[in-house]
């Protein structure tokens, strides 16, 4: 947060620069008028020798000082970003797939594995929907093919943002750049790779469905199908919105960097009748009050911010989809369509579960597959246990 304070301090510095008009006024008052001068001195020499010199020197000096301060802050930001990259990115990219370092670099965190699984799932779905176009060209098949392309593009962005240095740079920039200084498009659509990826996923689902709904209502007259599609869209919008909102800069900065909590505050807490006890109640800690506090803390830990809530929504949808396609490949093991559906769903199911784990602050940039590495155990040291225990209180951004 010291970066935000630095920006505020910089604004105050600029305020001082803006006050140079007062300095000019003071300088002007000290300049004698021609009537106060002796007869031998002319007006032109007064103007040249006094007026421009004093005020211009003050103004130019303060402007130069302001420019130097801006350059220093830009250099400090560049240095901090370089330090983040040097910390989380290897100096030399491993290129040999036969070595462990290569796989640890590209699959070394749960977020990375989940992103590549999303890409596999999206690519399989894209090929499946495009192949369906050869047999039928209905509105739904066209919409599904379009959705498959957008899902694949979104998965590419997920891979890009999943590398540890990109995640940390994203967090750093969120806390160092005031959303008020962004354009409308940047603030709500393109501020970071996560937000871009989520909007592509949303567009991949909503845009084709909206097209299909209008087609069914205005062209084909399939009102029953249109009603089903409208209901599906209305149900999906709030579910996808939770994740989208969580990736917006304002939401990521909310609650001291822990992220926004609209889902928990407006929906989950009222649904489960959860109440936040005061510190006094916690100190008393007896009977039902203690049970209520523990229950509240449990749900805060797991869905207390919109990012985690969105990840859990993804996971529930993914698990249901995975369970649904398993019987198809068991009953029809030779069916290409069954296997297309399997590969377009099952990787997403596994990836969504890994995404949930990666969304917890204490699990950031960790992996269930590389957790037994000696270097990670040495790096954890004696502080590993305390970090895990305090995970629910650790800000996502700091």
C-alpha positions as CSV (number, residue, x, y, z in Angstrom):
1,X,0.0,0.0,0.0
2,X,3.0,2.3,0.3
3,X,2.8,2.7,-3.5
4,X,-0.7,4.2,-3.2
5,X,0.6,6.5,-0.5
6,X,3.5,7.4,-2.9
7,X,1.0,8.4,-5.5
8,X,-0.9,10.5,-3.1
9,X,2.3,12.2,-2.0
10,X,3.1,12.8,-5.7
11,X,-0.2,14.5,-6.1
12,X,0.6,16.7,-3.2
13,X,3.9,17.5,-4.8
14,X,2.0,18.5,-8.0
15,X,-0.1,20.7,-5.8
16,X,2.9,22.5,-4.8
17,X,3.9,23.0,-8.3
18,X,0.5,24.4,-9.1
19,X,1.0,27.0,-6.4
20,X,3.8,28.7,-8.3
21,X,1.4,31.4,-9.3
22,X,1.6,32.6,-5.7
23,X,5.3,32.7,-6.1
24,X,5.1,34.7,-9.2
25,X,2.8,37.1,-7.5
26,X,5.2,37.6,-4.7
27,X,8.0,38.0,-7.2
28,X,5.9,40.6,-9.0
29,X,5.4,42.6,-5.8
30,X,9.1,42.9,-5.2
31,X,9.7,44.4,-8.6
32,X,9.8,48.2,-8.5
33,X,7.7,50.1,-11.0
34,X,9.2,52.7,-13.4
35,X,7.7,55.5,-11.3
36,X,9.8,54.5,-8.3
37,X,13.0,54.3,-10.2
38,X,15.5,57.1,-10.6
39,X,15.3,59.2,-13.7
40,X,18.4,57.7,-15.3
41,X,16.9,54.2,-15.6
42,X,14.5,53.5,-18.6
43,X,11.5,51.1,-18.5
44,X,12.9,48.6,-21.0
45,X,15.9,47.9,-18.8
46,X,13.5,47.3,-15.9
47,X,11.5,44.7,-17.9
48,X,14.6,42.9,-19.0
49,X,16.6,43.0,-15.8
50,X,13.9,42.2,-13.3
51,X,10.4,41.0,-14.3
52,X,11.0,38.0,-16.6
53,X,14.0,36.8,-14.7
54,X,12.6,36.3,-11.2
55,X,9.2,34.7,-12.1
56,X,10.4,32.6,-15.0
57,X,13.3,31.2,-13.0
58,X,10.9,30.1,-10.2
59,X,8.4,28.6,-12.5
60,X,11.0,26.7,-14.6
61,X,12.8,25.5,-11.5
62,X,9.6,24.0,-10.0
63,X,8.5,22.4,-13.3
64,X,11.9,20.8,-13.7
65,X,11.6,19.6,-10.1
66,X,8.2,18.1,-10.8
67,X,9.5,16.4,-13.9
68,X,12.4,14.9,-12.0
69,X,10.0,13.6,-9.4
70,X,7.8,12.0,-12.0
71,X,10.9,10.4,-13.6
72,X,12.1,9.1,-10.3
73,X,8.7,7.5,-9.6
74,X,8.6,5.9,-13.1
75,X,12.1,4.6,-12.5
76,X,11.0,3.2,-9.1
77,X,8.0,1.5,-10.7
78,X,10.2,0.0,-13.4
79,X,12.7,-1.2,-10.9
80,X,10.0,-2.8,-8.8
81,X,8.6,-4.6,-11.9
82,X,12.0,-5.8,-12.8
83,X,12.5,-7.1,-9.3
84,X,9.3,-9.1,-9.5
85,X,10.2,-10.6,-12.8
86,X,13.7,-11.5,-11.5
87,X,12.2,-13.1,-8.5
88,X,9.5,-15.3,-10.2
89,X,10.9,-15.8,-13.7
90,X,14.1,-17.8,-14.4
91,X,16.9,-16.0,-16.0
92,X,17.1,-18.6,-18.8
93,X,13.9,-20.2,-20.0
94,X,14.2,-24.0,-19.8
95,X,13.6,-25.4,-23.3
96,X,14.4,-29.1,-22.9
97,X,11.2,-31.1,-22.3
98,X,13.3,-34.0,-21.1
99,X,14.3,-32.1,-18.0
100,X,12.3,-31.5,-14.9
101,X,12.9,-27.7,-14.9
102,X,10.9,-27.4,-18.2
103,X,7.8,-29.0,-16.7
104,X,8.1,-27.2,-13.5
105,X,8.3,-23.9,-15.3
106,X,5.2,-24.5,-17.4
107,X,3.2,-26.8,-15.1
108,X,4.7,-25.8,-11.7
109,X,1.6,-24.3,-10.2
110,X,-2.0,-25.4,-10.0
111,X,-3.1,-22.2,-11.8
112,X,-0.8,-23.2,-14.8
113,X,-2.1,-26.7,-14.9
114,X,-5.7,-25.6,-14.7
115,X,-5.1,-23.1,-17.6
116,X,-3.6,-25.7,-19.9
117,X,-6.5,-28.1,-19.0
118,X,-8.9,-25.3,-19.9
119,X,-7.1,-24.9,-23.3
120,X,-7.4,-28.6,-24.0
121,X,-11.0,-28.6,-23.1
122,X,-11.8,-25.5,-25.2
123,X,-9.8,-26.7,-28.2
124,X,-11.7,-30.0,-28.1
125,X,-15.0,-28.2,-27.8
126,X,-14.1,-26.0,-30.7
127,X,-13.1,-28.9,-33.0
128,X,-16.3,-30.7,-32.0
129,X,-18.6,-27.8,-32.7
130,X,-16.9,-27.0,-36.0
131,X,-17.2,-30.7,-37.1
132,X,-20.9,-30.5,-36.4
133,X,-21.2,-27.8,-39.0
134,X,-20.6,-30.4,-41.7
135,X,-23.7,-32.2,-40.8
136,X,-26.0,-29.4,-39.8
137,X,-25.9,-25.6,-39.9
138,X,-28.6,-24.7,-37.4
139,X,-28.5,-21.5,-35.3
140,X,-27.3,-23.5,-32.3
141,X,-24.5,-25.2,-34.1
142,X,-23.2,-21.9,-35.5
143,X,-23.4,-20.3,-32.1
144,X,-21.6,-23.2,-30.4
145,X,-18.8,-23.0,-33.0
146,X,-18.4,-19.3,-32.4
147,X,-18.4,-20.0,-28.6
148,X,-15.7,-22.6,-29.0
149,X,-13.4,-20.1,-30.8
150,X,-13.9,-17.5,-28.0
151,X,-13.4,-20.1,-25.3
152,X,-10.1,-21.1,-26.9
153,X,-8.9,-17.5,-27.1
154,X,-9.9,-17.0,-23.4
155,X,-7.9,-20.1,-22.5
156,X,-4.8,-18.7,-24.1
157,X,-5.1,-15.5,-22.0
158,X,-5.6,-17.7,-18.9
159,X,-2.2,-19.4,-19.7
160,X,-0.6,-16.1,-20.2
161,X,-1.7,-14.8,-16.8
162,X,-1.1,-18.0,-14.9
163,X,2.7,-17.7,-14.8
164,X,3.9,-16.5,-11.4
165,X,5.6,-13.4,-12.6
166,X,2.5,-12.3,-14.5
167,X,0.2,-12.9,-11.4
168,X,2.5,-10.8,-9.2
169,X,2.9,-8.1,-11.8
170,X,-0.9,-7.9,-12.1
171,X,-1.2,-7.6,-8.4
172,X,1.4,-4.9,-8.2
173,X,-0.1,-2.8,-11.0
174,X,-3.6,-3.1,-9.4
175,X,-2.3,-1.6,-6.2
176,X,-0.1,1.0,-7.9
177,X,-2.4,2.4,-10.5
178,X,-5.5,4.3,-9.4
179,X,-8.6,3.0,-11.3
180,X,-9.8,6.6,-11.6
181,X,-6.9,7.3,-14.0
182,X,-8.0,4.5,-16.3
183,X,-10.4,4.8,-19.2
184,X,-13.8,3.2,-19.0
185,X,-12.8,0.3,-21.3
186,X,-9.6,-0.3,-19.2
187,X,-11.3,-0.1,-15.9
188,X,-14.1,-2.5,-16.7
189,X,-12.8,-4.7,-19.6
190,X,-9.1,-4.7,-20.3
191,X,-7.2,-3.7,-17.0
192,X,-5.5,-7.1,-16.8
193,X,-5.2,-10.5,-18.5
194,X,-7.6,-12.1,-16.1
195,X,-10.3,-9.6,-16.8
196,X,-9.8,-10.0,-20.6
197,X,-10.0,-13.8,-20.3
198,X,-13.1,-13.7,-18.3
199,X,-14.9,-11.4,-20.7
200,X,-13.9,-13.6,-23.6
201,X,-15.5,-16.6,-21.7
202,X,-18.6,-14.5,-21.0
203,X,-18.8,-13.3,-24.6
204,X,-18.3,-16.9,-25.8
205,X,-21.4,-17.9,-23.9
206,X,-23.7,-14.9,-23.9
207,X,-23.1,-13.5,-27.5
208,X,-24.1,-16.7,-29.3
209,X,-27.0,-17.4,-27.0
210,X,-28.4,-13.8,-27.6
211,X,-28.0,-14.3,-31.3
212,X,-29.9,-17.7,-31.1
213,X,-32.6,-16.2,-29.0
214,X,-33.3,-13.4,-31.5
215,X,-33.2,-15.9,-34.4
216,X,-35.7,-18.2,-32.6
217,X,-38.0,-15.4,-31.8
218,X,-37.9,-13.4,-35.0
219,X,-37.0,-15.9,-37.8
220,X,-37.8,-19.5,-36.9
221,X,-40.6,-18.9,-34.5
222,X,-39.4,-21.5,-32.1
223,X,-40.7,-19.8,-29.0
224,X,-40.4,-22.8,-26.7
225,X,-36.6,-23.1,-27.4
226,X,-36.3,-19.4,-27.1
227,X,-37.9,-19.4,-23.7
228,X,-35.4,-22.1,-22.6
229,X,-32.5,-20.2,-23.9
230,X,-33.6,-17.0,-22.2
231,X,-34.0,-18.8,-18.9
232,X,-30.5,-20.3,-19.3
233,X,-29.0,-16.9,-20.1
234,X,-30.7,-15.2,-17.2
235,X,-29.4,-17.9,-14.8
236,X,-25.8,-17.8,-16.2
237,X,-25.4,-14.0,-16.1
238,X,-25.1,-13.6,-12.3
239,X,-22.9,-16.7,-12.1
240,X,-20.4,-15.4,-14.6
241,X,-20.7,-11.8,-13.3
242,X,-19.2,-12.9,-9.9
243,X,-15.9,-13.9,-11.5
244,X,-15.9,-10.9,-13.9
245,X,-16.4,-8.4,-11.2
246,X,-13.7,-9.9,-9.0
247,X,-11.1,-9.2,-11.7
248,X,-11.9,-5.5,-12.1
249,X,-9.3,-3.2,-10.5
250,X,-11.8,-1.6,-8.0
251,X,-12.9,-5.0,-6.8
252,X,-9.3,-6.3,-6.5
253,X,-8.4,-3.3,-4.4
254,X,-11.4,-3.7,-2.1
255,X,-11.2,-4.8,1.5
256,X,-7.6,-3.8,1.9
257,X,-6.5,-5.9,-1.1
258,X,-8.5,-9.0,-0.2
259,X,-10.9,-8.5,-3.0
260,X,-14.6,-7.6,-3.2
261,X,-17.2,-9.6,-1.4
262,X,-20.5,-8.8,-3.1
263,X,-21.5,-12.5,-3.5
264,X,-20.9,-13.2,0.2
265,X,-22.4,-10.0,1.6
266,X,-25.5,-9.8,-0.7
267,X,-26.3,-13.4,-1.3
268,X,-24.4,-16.1,0.7
269,X,-24.5,-14.6,4.2
270,X,-28.2,-13.7,4.0
271,X,-29.0,-17.2,2.5
272,X,-27.3,-19.0,5.4
273,X,-28.3,-16.4,8.0
274,X,-24.6,-15.7,8.8
275,X,-23.8,-12.8,11.1
276,X,-20.5,-11.1,11.8
277,X,-20.0,-10.9,15.5
278,X,-18.2,-8.0,17.1
279,X,-14.8,-8.4,18.8
280,X,-16.5,-8.3,22.1
281,X,-18.7,-11.3,21.3
282,X,-15.6,-13.2,20.1
283,X,-13.8,-12.5,23.4
284,X,-16.8,-13.9,25.3
285,X,-16.7,-17.0,23.1
286,X,-19.3,-19.1,24.8
287,X,-22.2,-21.4,23.6
288,X,-24.0,-20.6,20.4
289,X,-22.1,-17.3,19.9
290,X,-18.8,-19.3,19.5
291,X,-20.4,-21.7,17.1
292,X,-21.8,-18.8,15.1
293,X,-18.4,-17.1,14.9
294,X,-16.8,-20.3,13.7
295,X,-19.4,-20.9,11.1
296,X,-19.1,-17.3,9.9
297,X,-15.3,-17.6,9.8
298,X,-15.5,-20.9,7.8
299,X,-17.6,-19.3,5.0
300,X,-15.5,-16.2,5.0
301,X,-12.4,-18.3,4.3
302,X,-14.0,-20.2,1.5
303,X,-16.3,-17.7,-0.3
304,X,-15.4,-14.5,1.5
305,X,-14.3,-12.8,-1.7
306,X,-15.7,-12.8,-5.2
307,X,-12.7,-14.5,-6.7
308,X,-13.0,-17.5,-4.6
309,X,-16.8,-17.6,-5.0
310,X,-16.4,-17.5,-8.8
311,X,-13.8,-20.3,-8.6
312,X,-16.2,-22.4,-6.6
313,X,-19.0,-21.7,-9.1
314,X,-16.7,-22.8,-11.9
315,X,-15.8,-26.0,-10.0
316,X,-19.5,-26.9,-9.3
317,X,-20.4,-26.5,-13.0
318,X,-17.2,-28.4,-14.1
319,X,-17.8,-31.3,-11.7
320,X,-21.5,-31.7,-12.8
321,X,-20.4,-31.6,-16.4
322,X,-17.7,-34.3,-15.8
323,X,-20.2,-36.5,-14.1
324,X,-22.6,-36.1,-17.0
325,X,-20.2,-37.2,-19.7
326,X,-18.7,-40.2,-18.0
327,X,-21.7,-42.5,-18.7
328,X,-21.5,-41.6,-22.4
329,X,-18.0,-42.9,-23.0
330,X,-18.8,-46.0,-20.8
331,X,-21.9,-46.8,-22.7
332,X,-20.6,-45.8,-26.2
333,X,-16.8,-46.3,-26.1
334,X,-16.5,-46.3,-29.9
335,X,-18.6,-43.1,-30.4
336,X,-16.4,-40.1,-31.7
337,X,-19.1,-37.7,-30.4
338,X,-18.9,-39.2,-26.9
339,X,-15.2,-38.8,-26.8
340,X,-15.3,-35.3,-28.1
341,X,-17.7,-34.4,-25.3
342,X,-15.4,-36.2,-22.8
343,X,-12.3,-34.2,-23.9
344,X,-14.2,-31.0,-24.0
345,X,-15.6,-31.5,-20.5
346,X,-13.4,-33.6,-18.3
347,X,-10.2,-31.4,-18.6
348,X,-12.4,-28.4,-17.6
349,X,-13.7,-30.4,-14.6
350,X,-10.2,-31.2,-13.3
351,X,-8.9,-27.7,-14.1
352,X,-11.8,-26.0,-12.3
353,X,-11.0,-28.0,-9.1
354,X,-7.3,-26.9,-9.4
355,X,-8.4,-23.4,-10.0
356,X,-10.3,-23.4,-6.6
357,X,-7.2,-24.5,-4.8
358,X,-5.0,-22.0,-6.6
359,X,-7.5,-19.2,-5.6
360,X,-6.7,-19.4,-1.9
361,X,-4.1,-16.9,-0.9
362,X,-2.0,-19.4,1.0
363,X,-1.9,-21.6,-2.2
364,X,-0.8,-18.8,-4.6
365,X,1.9,-20.1,-7.0
366,X,2.0,-23.5,-5.4
367,X,1.3,-27.0,-6.9
368,X,0.0,-30.3,-5.7
369,X,2.2,-32.0,-8.2
370,X,5.5,-30.3,-7.2
371,X,4.8,-30.0,-3.4
372,X,7.5,-32.6,-2.5
373,X,10.4,-30.9,-4.2
374,X,13.4,-30.4,-2.0
375,X,13.9,-26.8,-3.0
376,X,10.3,-25.9,-2.1
377,X,10.7,-27.6,1.3
378,X,13.8,-25.7,2.0
379,X,12.2,-22.5,0.9
380,X,9.2,-23.1,3.1
381,X,11.4,-23.5,6.2
382,X,9.7,-23.0,9.6
383,X,7.3,-20.4,8.4
384,X,5.3,-22.7,6.1
385,X,2.9,-23.8,8.8
386,X,2.1,-20.3,10.0
387,X,1.5,-19.1,6.5
388,X,-1.0,-21.9,5.9
389,X,-2.8,-21.2,9.2
390,X,-3.1,-17.5,8.5
391,X,-4.2,-18.0,4.9
392,X,-7.8,-16.8,5.5
393,X,-6.4,-13.4,6.8
394,X,-3.8,-12.9,4.1
395,X,-4.7,-10.2,1.6
396,X,-4.8,-11.4,-2.1
397,X,-2.9,-8.1,-2.9
398,X,-0.6,-6.2,-0.7
